[in-house]
Structure formats: C-alpha cells, structure tokens
Amino acid sequence: MTPLGFAVIGSGFQGRIHAENVAASTRADLIACIDVDGARAEALAADTGAAWASASVDDVWADPAIDAVVIATTTHTHHDLALQAAAHGRHMLLEKPMAVSVDECREIEAGAEAAGVIVVLGYKFRFTAAARAAKEAVPDPRILVAHTLYDPAPPGAGGWVNDRTLSGGRLVSSLVHAVDMLRFLSGAEVVRVFAEGGLVAEPSLGEPDTTVATLLFDNGAIAAIIHGTAAASGLVSTWSFQAARSGINATIHDHGRRLSLHRPGAEPAHTLVVDPSTDPFRAGTMPLLEGLVAAIAGEAAEVPGSRDGMLSLLVSRCVEEAMTTGQPVMVPSV
Ligand SMILES: NC(=O)c1ccc[n+]([C@@H]2O[C@H](COP(=O)([O-])OP(=O)(O)OC[C@H]3O[C@@H](n4cnc5c(N)ncnc54)[C@H](O)[C@@H]3O)[C@@H](O)[C@H]2O)c1
C-alpha cells in the first residue's frame, strides 16, 4: 500500500510526538506541519522532514496528497477542526479530550459519519503492550483501579490547560484518560458515579484539580479513581491501572510501560511486559498511529472512536457533577 499522506495540525508538545511517529512510520508520510504560530510549524517541519509548513489549515484541505490529519491543538479548537477535516474527507487522529462539551462530541461524530471518515481518539494507554496483555489476562475484571496523579505543568508550559474555556477544565482534561482506560479494561459502560474532591493541590488554580471517584459499570464491576495534580502533596503516581477478579490481578505501572500479574500463591508478582519506549509520554503513541493507518486501510483494528471520546468526556463530567453536588450521578444515555 502507498503510504498515507499526513498533516499534523498543532505543532506543540503532543503534535511533535505524533509528527515524529508519522515521520518514522513506513506506512505514513509526513507532508505538512501546521500551527497558528507559523514559526512553531516551521520548526517542527524542519526537525521532522515534513515537506511544508503553514499557519493556515486551509492549505491542508487544498493539498490532495494529504489523506489524514492529526489534530493536536488546544482542546477548544478540536470541534471546528474535526468538522473541517470531515467536510474535506480527511481521516483523523483527534487528541483527547475530543472536545470541550458532549454536544460538540456528538456533532463531530455525526459529521464524521456523514462524511465516511475514520476518527481515532488519542487514547494512547489502550495501545501499550501492557494494557493489551492485561486485557487478555483479565478479560472480565470485577474490580478496577486508576491511580493517575501527576505533576502540574511547570509555570509557563501548557498553562492553557488551566483555562476552562480552552481545555474544558483542568481536571477533566486528563481525567478522560483514566475513564477511557477503565472502560477499555472492563469492556463495560459506566452507569453511576460518585466522587469527592475539589481544589486539593493547587490553591492558585481556582477550580477543582483532584478527585477520588467511584464508578459502577453495567455488568456490576466497580472501579476507583484517584486522579489529579497532587504533586504539591508529594503524592505523584506513575499512572497505574489495576484490573482484578477472583484469582488474578493485573497491574499496569509506569505510564503503561510495565505489567505485573499476581495470582494468589504465586509470589512475587510476575512482571510480564516492559515497553521499550524510554519516554513515558510516548508509550502507546506509535501503535495508536498504526491503529489509525490500519483502520483507514480497512484492516481489522480495534481503535477508540468518536463514541469512546464522547463517553469518556460524559463520565468525566458526571464525576465533576458528583463532586459539586455531593450526590451520586446516573450517567445519561447518549
Ligand atoms: N494523549 C495524550 O497523552 C496527550 C498529552 C498531552 C496533550 N494532549 C492533548 O493534545 C492537545 C494539545 O496539547 P499540547 O500539550 O500539545 O499543547 P501545546 O500548547 O503544547 O500545543 C498546542 C498547539 O496548538 C496550536 N494551535 C492552537 N489552536 C490552533 C489552531 N486553530 N490551528 C492550528 N494550531 C493551533 C498552538 O499554537 C500550540 O502550538 C490537547 O488537546 C491536549 O489535551 C494529549
């Protein structure tokens, strides 16, 4: 198959990771880098060997060599850019959160369906070797845990995430990862949520940064999430997830780069998978791109799509609501 032509829209932190992956892939060609900050797009194109760079996304739609785009821009722009990509018949890797509201997610889903283009969400943790092996070892977990505390961005870096209108909310911006992994590992849908939390770690932030939440799934499984920017308390986790049932417990550690399986009577826990990626932020990102390329090529590919993007945001919003009201929240059907 001829390599697919790609443009990366958004040449910041995450766009750079995707651009480097596209450039390294044998099944994809990096044609263009785009950013409203033209100098940033130029720099990324120069570093990755992209054919051209621009500050205008219209140049992407005008180039017939571009089959697909990566949208890795500030979250509030995802809706408009994804609808434009669909209208111009381009497949897309759309970063998380899918958009800032569930209504926007619905419109992206409808636009992509109408145009017949494939949307894959940037849920990289699903694509780590550890996550795949955990799901195979424990396909029907009854109890799940996401422990996803992280360092707040250093001053000046990624500051837009603290602006709710740009990111959809600091907490939700990353909580969607935890929700998506729990949906992936459980293979079930969340029906009820309860949560405590609020402004725990960074008083200057002005909005909730940390939550301890419980989820009930439609198959009766239950999950706990500890999530937020708790670095101020020294409680930084390495992003771990657990999926357990009677007789077996799979623990994914270290940003999805290691998996341990524990069976009672078989001490110590056996470490099964070690992802060769040395950068925790890159773990799972290349298989994610390969999943999109396979889906576009019509090959069997299990990839998170628009529905997954919408549901992870919806459940995260329910966590916010439960924190605010102090009441359990039933997840509405969409
Ligand atoms: N999947 C993950 O693990 C992961 C990790 C980090 C960020 N993200 C997501 O990726 C997206 C980008 O985050 P980031 O950390 O790279 O931010 P960033 O600030 O480093 O980069 C965003 C870039 O988008 C550009 N931009 C903004 N609006 C634009 C537009 N309309 N057209 C073109 N360029 C535009 C900005 O100029 C900036 O260079 C966010 O949605 C974020 O939530 C995902």
Ligand as a Chemical Component Dictionary entry (heavy atoms), coordinates in Angstrom:
data_LIG
# 
_chem_comp.id                   LIG 
_chem_comp.type                 NON-POLYMER 
_chem_comp.pdbx_formal_charge   0 
_chem_comp.three_letter_code    LIG 
# 
loop_
_chem_comp_atom.comp_id 
_chem_comp_atom.atom_id 
_chem_comp_atom.alt_atom_id 
_chem_comp_atom.type_symbol 
_chem_comp_atom.charge 
_chem_comp_atom.model_Cartn_x 
_chem_comp_atom.model_Cartn_y 
_chem_comp_atom.model_Cartn_z 
_chem_comp_atom.pdbx_ordinal 
LIG N1  N1  N 0  -2.934 11.866 24.635 1  
LIG C1  C1  C 0  -2.111 12.456 25.482 2  
LIG O1  O1  O 0  -1.491 11.814 26.298 3  
LIG C2  C2  C 0  -1.944 13.964 25.437 4  
LIG C3  C3  C 0  -0.848 14.553 26.080 5  
LIG C4  C4  C 0  -0.706 15.953 26.000 6  
LIG C5  C5  C 0  -1.664 16.709 25.327 7  
LIG N2  N2  N 1  -2.728 16.070 24.747 8  
LIG C6  C6  C 0  -3.765 16.858 24.050 9  
LIG O2  O2  O 0  -3.174 17.378 22.850 10 
LIG C7  C7  C 0  -3.709 18.679 22.578 11 
LIG C8  C8  C 0  -2.519 19.668 22.503 12 
LIG O3  O3  O 0  -1.863 19.703 23.754 13 
LIG P1  P1  P 0  -0.326 20.150 23.866 14 
LIG O4  O4  O 0  0.125  19.732 25.212 15 
LIG O5  O5  O -1 0.418  19.672 22.665 16 
LIG O6  O6  O 0  -0.483 21.734 23.826 17 
LIG P2  P2  P 0  0.597  22.802 23.286 18 
LIG O7  O7  O 0  0.173  24.094 23.864 19 
LIG O8  O8  O 0  1.977  22.316 23.525 20 
LIG O9  O9  O 0  0.361  22.796 21.708 21 
LIG C9  C9  C 0  -0.858 23.192 21.129 22 
LIG C10 C10 C 0  -0.521 23.896 19.819 23 
LIG O10 O10 O 0  -1.742 24.093 19.073 24 
LIG C11 C11 C 0  -1.609 25.352 18.408 25 
LIG N3  N3  N 0  -2.951 25.790 17.988 26 
LIG C12 C12 C 0  -3.947 26.270 18.766 27 
LIG N4  N4  N 0  -5.052 26.483 18.021 28 
LIG C13 C13 C 0  -4.740 26.141 16.752 29 
LIG C14 C14 C 0  -5.461 26.122 15.526 30 
LIG N5  N5  N 0  -6.739 26.516 15.464 31 
LIG N6  N6  N 0  -4.835 25.694 14.398 32 
LIG C15 C15 C 0  -3.536 25.312 14.450 33 
LIG N7  N7  N 0  -2.791 25.300 15.588 34 
LIG C16 C16 C 0  -3.397 25.696 16.718 35 
LIG C17 C17 C 0  -0.936 26.254 19.426 36 
LIG O11 O11 O 0  -0.342 27.380 18.815 37 
LIG C18 C18 C 0  0.112  25.285 20.017 38 
LIG O12 O12 O 0  1.340  25.339 19.327 39 
LIG C19 C19 C 0  -4.683 18.970 23.693 40 
LIG O13 O13 O 0  -5.990 18.638 23.273 41 
LIG C20 C20 C 0  -4.251 18.068 24.828 42 
LIG O14 O14 O 0  -5.289 17.721 25.710 43 
LIG C21 C21 C 0  -2.871 14.741 24.777 44 
# 
loop_
_chem_comp_bond.comp_id 
_chem_comp_bond.atom_id_1 
_chem_comp_bond.atom_id_2 
_chem_comp_bond.value_order 
_chem_comp_bond.pdbx_ordinal 
LIG N1  C1  SING 1  
LIG C1  O1  DOUB 2  
LIG C1  C2  SING 3  
LIG C2  C3  SING 4  
LIG C2  C21 DOUB 5  
LIG C3  C4  DOUB 6  
LIG C4  C5  SING 7  
LIG C5  N2  DOUB 8  
LIG N2  C6  SING 9  
LIG N2  C21 SING 10 
LIG C6  O2  SING 11 
LIG C6  C20 SING 12 
LIG O2  C7  SING 13 
LIG C7  C8  SING 14 
LIG C7  C19 SING 15 
LIG C8  O3  SING 16 
LIG O3  P1  SING 17 
LIG P1  O4  DOUB 18 
LIG P1  O5  SING 19 
LIG P1  O6  SING 20 
LIG O6  P2  SING 21 
LIG P2  O7  DOUB 22 
LIG P2  O8  SING 23 
LIG P2  O9  SING 24 
LIG O9  C9  SING 25 
LIG C9  C10 SING 26 
LIG C10 O10 SING 27 
LIG C10 C18 SING 28 
LIG O10 C11 SING 29 
LIG C11 N3  SING 30 
LIG C11 C17 SING 31 
LIG N3  C12 SING 32 
LIG N3  C16 SING 33 
LIG C12 N4  DOUB 34 
LIG N4  C13 SING 35 
LIG C13 C14 SING 36 
LIG C13 C16 DOUB 37 
LIG C14 N5  SING 38 
LIG C14 N6  DOUB 39 
LIG N6  C15 SING 40 
LIG C15 N7  DOUB 41 
LIG N7  C16 SING 42 
LIG C17 O11 SING 43 
LIG C17 C18 SING 44 
LIG C18 O12 SING 45 
LIG C19 O13 SING 46 
LIG C19 C20 SING 47 
LIG C20 O14 SING 48 
# 
